[in-house]
Each structure stands twice: as structure tokens, then as C-alpha cells.
Amino acid sequence: MGNAVLEKLHLALGTLRLCEADALLESHLQRAAQADRPYAEFLLEVLEAEVRARQDSRYHNAVKRARFPFTKSLDQFDFAFQPSIDPVQIRELQTLRFAHEASNVLFLGPPGVGKTHLAVALAVEAVKAGFSAQFITAHDLVSDLGKAAREGRLDRRLRAYVNPKVLVIDEVGYLPLDDVGATLFFQLVSTRYERGSILLTSNKSYGDWGSVFGDAVMATAVLDRLLHHSTTLNIRGDSYRLKERKKAGLLAPLDRKEEQANNGR
């Protein structure tokens, strides 16, 4: 192939912004010539490389925008350590039917049992499938919305948490909400209702949410919308973090009391 034709190919690929195909063009041409491959196979190989590169780029950008605290998969979850979790139920959630149906998934249980791992892993699966996602703790969420409300830009800021198809709200109940925070949380849940999925983790049972929201009526209103289309997973078991500390011989007597209190919740 002449240099003039090669230059035109590079120019055409660059114009079409097929960057990966452009970068791999000459190596693919060389292999195709050596193997005497049909033109269609050569073209398919180049275009498939471009598709993979774009999918990888889209995935990494979406994960970055989601602001996950980590990226873990469901395969990395130790189901044997948490027998209260039904792996079949998790695999059903992995089909992402909840995201297609804009239903919610709520993970309840004491600290350290893997609630956040499961929520993030499902959100990562959603990103792989092309859904948008966002992660935030309940405290940061109400703080951000409260600041926006004080500055007169609440509607615009709410959209940032309504637009993602999957929203992970972590650590609901670790800190109580004041009246403003509870109202803003309710407003977000109401706005997302039947529009997008919420993956929520909490160390409180539903019966204790009145203390979280400072008002039983408000808690009931939030739960009414969250639970209408939802799946709840109650996780009862040991803390992964305490497990690792025990392995290392770092579990002090005070920690053992904390462990017993957590498992008793």
C-alpha cells in the first residue's frame, strides 16, 4: 500500500474521530496482509477495536463521575461470610431489572457487614450496562442540598441527584437529620419516585427511622415512597473489618464489646 493511500486512511480516521482504529491501523494492515485475510474481516477487526476503546472510555468516565468510594464487583463479595444474604437474590438484582423498572434496593444491617460493597457493586454493574450513577453519603447529600437551598439554587442542585438513573445513598441513620435535612431528603426521594432507582444503606431498622428523621410522620412518608417498588436485604452477621483485625491480632477488649453491640442490633 502506498504512503499516499495510508496517509488518506489516517486522515479519514482522524476526521471521523476513530482514534483507536487510527492508532492500530498499520499493525492491523500488516497482520491482514500476512494472513491474506478478506477485507471484511480486516474492517471488522479495526472497528471492533474502536468500539471496545470507546466502551472502556465511557465506562471509566462514568465511574469517575459517579464518585464511588471504591469499585468492587459482586464476585469479590464473600457470601460464605454473610450467610444471611441469599446469593440468588443478589444475582437477580445483578440483572438490573430494578434499574429498568426504577425500583429501589435497601440494604439494612450493622456496620461492616458489606452493605456499601453490595450497593456500589450493583451500581458499577449498572454503569457497565450504560446507566448513569451517582454515589453520596446521606450526610453529604443533605449538607449539599441545604447549602443550595440557602443560596437559592435548590431546584438546580436537586436535578444533579435526580438525573442519574441509579443513586447510591450511603449511611442513612448514622447521624440524625434536623428538620431541614429531613425535609430535603424527603423532597429528593419524592422527586426521584418512579423516575430512577435508589440503592440505600442503613444501620437502622425501619422501625427506628423516626429517630433518624426526627419525626415518625416524616419517616413514614419517606418509607412510603422508598418501599413502594423495592427490595430490602437485611444483613445479619459479623463485621468484615473486625474479622480482618481479629486475624491480625488487633482486636482489643473494647473492640470486642463494640462487636457484640453491633451484632446485637
N, C-alpha and C positions, 0 to 999 in steps of 0.2 A: 504494500500500500504506500502510495506516495506521500511525502510530507505535506503537500498542499491539501490532500483529502483528510489527513489526520488532523491538520490544523482546523479545517472546517468542521470536523466532528467535535473537536474540543470547543470550538466557538458555539456550535449549536447546543451542545450540552450545557455550557455555561449560560447561554441565553435562556434556556429552559429551567435553569437553576437545578439541574440534576447533578449536584456536586459529587455525590458518591460514585455515580456512573462515570463522571468525568475523570475522577481520580483513579478509577480502576480500569479505564478503557483500554490502555495499551497492554496491561497484563492479560486481560480477557481476550483481546485480539490475538495475542501470541499463543495462548492456550488453544483457542479455536482453530488457528492455522495449523498448529502441530497435530491436533486431533482430527482435522478435516471435518469439523462439525457443521451441521446445517445452520444457515443464517438465523433461522427462527430460534434455535436453541441458544445461540450466542446472544441474541437480543433479549431473550427471556432471562438469561443469567445476569446480564447487566442491569435490567430493570428490577429484578428481584433484589439485587444488592442495594439498589436505590430505595426500594420500599422498606427493606429492613433498617437501613440507616435512618430513614425518616420516622419510622415507628419507634426506634430507640431514642431518637432525639425528642420526639413528642412525649414519650414516657418519662424521660429524665426531667424535662421541663415541667411536666405536670406534677411530678413528685416534689420538685423544688418549690413550686407554687403552693402545694398542699401544706408545706411546713410540718411534715411528720417529725416527731422527735427521734424516730429511727425507722428503718424499713426492714421489717421482718415478714416472713411468709408463714402460712399456716403449717407448712411442712416442718418448720422449726419449733412448733409448739409441742410440748411434752404432754400428750394426752394421758399417758400412763401415770404421771404425777398428779393429775387432776381427774380422778375417776368420776367426779360429779358431772363432768362435761360429756355429752354424747357426741362422739366424732361424726356420726351420721348426720346429726343436726347441723354441725359446722359445715360438712360437705354440701349440705343442701343450701346453706347460706352462701357457700362459695359459687353456686350457680348464678348468683347476683339477681335472683328473682326479686329480692327486696328492693334493689335499686331500680329495676324496671317498673316496679309497682309503687315506688315512692313510699314504702313502708319502713318502719324503724326497727332497730335491734338494740336492746338494752342489756348490758352486762352488769350484774349485781354481785357483790361479794367483798370480802375483807381485802385489805391492801396486800399486794404482792402475789395474787393468785393467777395473774395473766390476763386480766380484763383489757388492759390497754394493748397488749400484744395482739389479742384477737381482733379488737376493733381496728387497729392500724392495718393488720394483715388483710382484713376484708376490704378496707379502703384501698389498699395497694392493688388488690385484685380488681377492684372497680376501675382504678386508673389504667391498668393494663387493658381493660375492655373498652376504654375510650371515654369513661365517665370522668367528670371533673370532681375533685375532692378538696376538702379543707380540714385541717386539724387545729383545735384550740382547747385550752382548759376552760372550765366553767368560770373560774375566777377572772381569767384574762378576757373572756368573752363579755362578761357584764361590765368589766372595767372599761373596755374599749367602747362598748355601746353607751355607757354612762358619760364618758368624755365627749362622744359625738353628740349626745343629747344636749349637753351643756353648751356645746359650740354651735347648736342649731343645724346639725348635718346628720341627724339620726337616720332619716329615710335613706340617704345615700349609703351610709355605713351598713345599714341593715341589708341592703342588696348584696354586699360583699359576702354575707353569710347565708343569704337566701339563694343566690345563683348557683353555687356548687351543687351538683347532683347528690353528693354524699358529704355530709358534715359530721365530723367526729367531735363530740363534746366530752372531754375527759374530766374525771374527778368531780362530778356533781355530788355535793354533800360533804366534801372535805372541809369546806368553810361555809357558814351560813350566809344567806343573801339578805341584804337590807331590803326595805320596801321598794326602792327604786330598782335595785338589781333584780328582784323577783319579778317586777312588772316588765322589765326589759327582756328577761328570759322568756316569760310568757308570750310577749309580743313576737319574739323570734320564732318560737315553736308554732304559734298560731299562723304566722306568715308562711312558714315552710310546710304547713299541714297539707298533705296530699300533693305537694309540689316537688319535694325532694326527701331523701332519706336522712335520718339522724342515727348515728351509731353513738350510743351514750354509755359511759361507765359511771358507776356509783358504788360507794361503800355503804349506802343506806338502803334498807328495805323500803318498799313503797309506803308502808305504814309510818315510817319516820320522816317522810318528805315534808310534813307540816312544819317540823322544826327547821328544815333546810330553808324553806321559803318564808318562814316566819308567820305563816297563816295557812290553816288547813284548807280553806276555800280556794286560795291561790294554788296550793299544791294539787288539789283535786282538778282544777281547771287545766293545769299543765299536763297532768297524767291522763286526763280525758283525751287530749289530742295526741299525746305520745303513744298511748296504748291502743288507740282505735284500730290502727293497722300496724301490728308489731309482733316481734318475737322477743321473749325475755329468757335470758340464761342466768340462772342462779348458780354461782360457783362457790362451792364449799370445799376448802382444802387448805393445805399448808402454803406458806409464802415461799416463792422461788428464791427471793433474796435471802430469807432466813435459812433456807436449805443450803445455799452456797456458803453462807457464813458458818453454818454448823460443820460443813465439810472441811472448811479451813480452820476449824477450832476457834472461831472468833465470836461465838455466841456467849455473851456474858449473862449472869443471872438475871439482870434487869431485862435483857432481851427476851429471855425465856418467859417472863411474866407478860411482856408485850405480845409474844407469840400466842400464849394461851388466851389473852384477851381478844386478839384478832380472830382466832379460830372459834371463839365463843359467840361472835357477833352473828 
